[in-house]
Amino acid sequence: MRVALLASLLVLAPPLARACDTDYLNSQLTLVCRAALDPALALLHALAPQATATEASAITRATALAEAACDTGDPEAGAQEAIRLARLAGRIEARLPEPLAIWPARQAAR
């Protein structure tokens, strides 16, 4: 009886094991974190010539922290740095005489 019970539990285990797959979960969290970080980095790359030396230093430092956090499994820290980077990009862009296009592909389609 016990053998049959244990065998039935083993048959049921694979779906439960997949739900607790930490490697898969971490890879998905990394994707979410990078989805928050990459657009901010792209905007900062476009704004780099307008950044002050202090801002450029902060961007370099925050980028390294955010990328390390996203890629090593601390998506909360990576997302927080992404938010800080996006806010810094907004401050830099606010100094421009003409703002950058937010959705260039949509504007080109008009």
Contact map, one row per residue, 1 for C-alpha under 8 A:
11111000000000000000000000000000000000000000000000000000000000000000000000000000000000000000000000000000000000
11111100000000000000000000000000000000000000000000000000000000000000000000000000000000000000000000000000000000
11111110000000000000000000000000000000000000000000000000000000000000000000000000000000000000000000000000000000
11111111000000000000000000000000000000000000000000000000000000000000000000000000000000000000000000000000000000
11111111100000000000000000000000000000000000000000000000000000000000000000000000000000000000000000000000000000
01111111110000000000000000000000000000000000000000000000000000000000000000000000000000000000000000000000000000
00111111111000000000000000000000000000000000000000000000000000000000000000000000000000000000000000000000000000
00011111111100000000000000000000000000000000000000000000000000000000000000000000000000000000000000000000000000
00001111111110000000000000000000000000000000000000000000000000000000000000000000000000000000000000000000000000
00000111111111000000000000000000000000000000000000000000000000000000000000000000000000000000000000000000000000
00000011111111000000000000000000000000000000000000000000000000000000000000000000000000000000000000000000000000
00000001111111110000000000000000000000000000000000000000000000000000000000000000000000000000000000000000000000
00000000111111111000000000000000000000000000000000000000000000000000000000000000000000000000000000000000000000
00000000011111111100000000000000000000000000000000000000000000000000000000000000000000000000000000000000000000
00000000000111111110000000000000000000000000000000000000000000000000000000000000000000000000000000000000000000
00000000000111111111000000000000000000000000000000000000000000000000000000000000000000000000000000000000000000
00000000000011111111100000000000000000000000000000000000000000000000000000000000000000000000000000000000000000
00000000000001111111100000000000000000000000000000000000000000000000000000000000000000000000000000000000000000
00000000000000111111100000000000000000000000000000000000000000000000000000000000000000000000000000000000000000
00000000000000011111110010000000000000000000000000000000000000000000000000000000000000000000000000000000000000
00000000000000001111111110000000000000000000000000000000000000000000000000000000000000000000000000000000000000
00000000000000000001111111000000000000000000000000000000000000000000000000000000000000000000000000000000000000
00000000000000000000111111100000000000000000000000000000000000000000000000000000000000000000000000000000000000
00000000000000000000111111110000000000000000000000000000000000000000000000000000000000000000000000000000000000
00000000000000000001111111111000000000000000000000000000000000000000000000000000000000000000000000000000000000
00000000000000000000011111111100000000000000000000000000000000000000000010000000000000000000000000000000000000
00000000000000000000001111111110000000000000000000000000000000000000000000000000000000000000000000000000000000
00000000000000000000000111111111000000000000000000000000000000000000000000000000000000000000000000000000000000
00000000000000000000000011111111100000000000000000000000000000000000010010100000000000000000000000000000000000
00000000000000000000000001111111110000000000000000000000000000000000011110100000000000000000000000000000000000
00000000000000000000000000111111111000000000000000000000000000000000000000000000000000000000000000000000000000
00000000000000000000000000011111111100000000000000000000000000000000000000100000000000000000000000000000000000
00000000000000000000000000001111111110000000000000000000000000000000010000110110000000000000000000000000000000
00000000000000000000000000000111111111000000000000000000000000000010010000000000000000000000000000000000000000
00000000000000000000000000000011111111100000000000000000000000000000000000000000000000000000000000000000000000
00000000000000000000000000000001111111110000000000000000000000000000000000000010011000000000000000000000000000
00000000000000000000000000000000111111111000000000000000000000000110000000000110111000000000000000000000000000
00000000000000000000000000000000011111111100000000000000000000000000000000000000000000000000000000000000000000
00000000000000000000000000000000001111111110000000000000000000000000000000000000000000000000000000000000000000
00000000000000000000000000000000000111111111000000000000000000000000000000000000011011001000000000000000000000
00000000000000000000000000000000000011111111100000000000000000100000000000000000000011000000000000000000000000
00000000000000000000000000000000000001111111110000000000000000000000000000000000000000000000000000000000000000
00000000000000000000000000000000000000111111111000000000000000000000000000000000000001001000000000000000000000
00000000000000000000000000000000000000011111111100000000001000000000000000000000000011001000000000000000000000
00000000000000000000000000000000000000001111111100000000000000000000000000000000000000000000000000000000000000
00000000000000000000000000000000000000000111111110000000000000000000000000000000000000000000000000000000000000
00000000000000000000000000000000000000000011111111100000000000000000000000000000000000001001100000000000000000
00000000000000000000000000000000000000000001111111100001000000000000000000000000000000000000000000000000000000
00000000000000000000000000000000000000000000011111100000000000000000000000000000000000000000000000000000000000
00000000000000000000000000000000000000000000001111110000000000000000000000000000000000000001000100000000000000
00000000000000000000000000000000000000000000001111111111000000000000000000000000000000000001000000000000000000
00000000000000000000000000000000000000000000000001111111000000000000000000000000000000000000000000000000000000
00000000000000000000000000000000000000000000000000111111100000000000000000000000000000000000000000000000000000
00000000000000000000000000000000000000000000000000111111110000000000000000000000000000000000000000000000000000
00000000000000000000000000000000000000000000000000111111111000000000000000000000000000010000000000000000000000
00000000000000000000000000000000000000000000000100111111111100000000000000000000000000000000000000000000000000
00000000000000000000000000000000000000000000000000001111111110000000000000000000000000000000000000000000000000
00000000000000000000000000000000000000000000000000000111111111000000000000000000000000000000000000000000000000
00000000000000000000000000000000000000000001000000000011111111100000000000000000000010000000000000000000000000
00000000000000000000000000000000000000000000000000000001111111110000000000000000000000000000000000000000000000
00000000000000000000000000000000000000000000000000000000111111111000000000000000000000000000000000000000000000
00000000000000000000000000000000000000000000000000000000011111111100000000000000100010000000000000000000000000
00000000000000000000000000000000000000001000000000000000001111111110000000000000100010000000000000000000000000
00000000000000000000000000000000000000000000000000000000000111111111000000000000000000000000000000000000000000
00000000000000000000000000000000000000000000000000000000000011111111100000000100100000000000000000000000000000
00000000000000000000000000000000000010000000000000000000000001111111110000001111110000000000000000000000000000
00000000000000000000000000000000010010000000000000000000000000111111111000000100000000000000000000000000000000
00000000000000000000000000000000000000000000000000000000000000011111111100000100000000000000000000000000000000
00000000000000000000000000000000000000000000000000000000000000001111111111111100000000000000000000000000000000
00000000000000000000000000001100110000000000000000000000000000000111111111101110000000000000000000000000000000
00000000000000000000000000000100000000000000000000000000000000000011111111000000000000000000000000000000000000
00000000000000000000000000000100000000000000000000000000000000000001111111000000000000000000000000000000000000
00000000000000000000000001001100000000000000000000000000000000000000111111100000000000000000000000000000000000
00000000000000000000000000000000000000000000000000000000000000000000111111111100000000000000000000000000000000
00000000000000000000000000001101100000000000000000000000000000000000110011111110000000000000000000000000000000
00000000000000000000000000000000100000000000000000000000000000000000100001111111000000000000000000000000000000
00000000000000000000000000000000000000000000000000000000000000000100110001111111100000000000000000000000000000
00000000000000000000000000000000100010000000000000000000000000001111110001111111110000000000000000000000000000
00000000000000000000000000000000100110000000000000000000000000000100010000111111111000000000000000000000000000
00000000000000000000000000000000000000000000000000000000000000000100000000011111111100000000000000000000000000
00000000000000000000000000000000000010000000000000000000000001101100000000001111111110000000000000000000000000
00000000000000000000000000000000000110010000000000000000000000000100000000000111111111000000000000000000000000
00000000000000000000000000000000000110010000000000000000000000000000000000000011111111100000000000000000000000
00000000000000000000000000000000000000000000000000000000000000000000000000000001111111110000000000000000000000
00000000000000000000000000000000000000011001000000000000001001100000000000000000111111111000000000000000000000
00000000000000000000000000000000000000011011000000000000000000000000000000000000011111111100000000000000000000
00000000000000000000000000000000000000000000000000000000000000000000000000000000001111111110000000000000000000
00000000000000000000000000000000000000000000000000000010000000000000000000000000000111111111000000000000000000
00000000000000000000000000000000000000010011001000000000000000000000000000000000000011111111100000000000000000
00000000000000000000000000000000000000000000000000000000000000000000000000000000000001111111110000000000000000
00000000000000000000000000000000000000000000000000000000000000000000000000000000000000111111111000000000000000
00000000000000000000000000000000000000000000001001100000000000000000000000000000000000011111111100000000000000
00000000000000000000000000000000000000000000001000000000000000000000000000000000000000001111111100110000000000
00000000000000000000000000000000000000000000000000000000000000000000000000000000000000000111111100100000000000
00000000000000000000000000000000000000000000000000000000000000000000000000000000000000000011111110000000000000
00000000000000000000000000000000000000000000000001000000000000000000000000000000000000000001111111100000000000
00000000000000000000000000000000000000000000000000000000000000000000000000000000000000000000001111100000000000
00000000000000000000000000000000000000000000000000000000000000000000000000000000000000000000000111110000000000
00000000000000000000000000000000000000000000000000000000000000000000000000000000000000000000110111111000000000
00000000000000000000000000000000000000000000000000000000000000000000000000000000000000000000100001111100000000
00000000000000000000000000000000000000000000000000000000000000000000000000000000000000000000000000111111000000
00000000000000000000000000000000000000000000000000000000000000000000000000000000000000000000000000011111000000
00000000000000000000000000000000000000000000000000000000000000000000000000000000000000000000000000001111111000
00000000000000000000000000000000000000000000000000000000000000000000000000000000000000000000000000001111111100
00000000000000000000000000000000000000000000000000000000000000000000000000000000000000000000000000000011111110
00000000000000000000000000000000000000000000000000000000000000000000000000000000000000000000000000000011111111
00000000000000000000000000000000000000000000000000000000000000000000000000000000000000000000000000000011111111
00000000000000000000000000000000000000000000000000000000000000000000000000000000000000000000000000000001111111
00000000000000000000000000000000000000000000000000000000000000000000000000000000000000000000000000000000111111
00000000000000000000000000000000000000000000000000000000000000000000000000000000000000000000000000000000011111
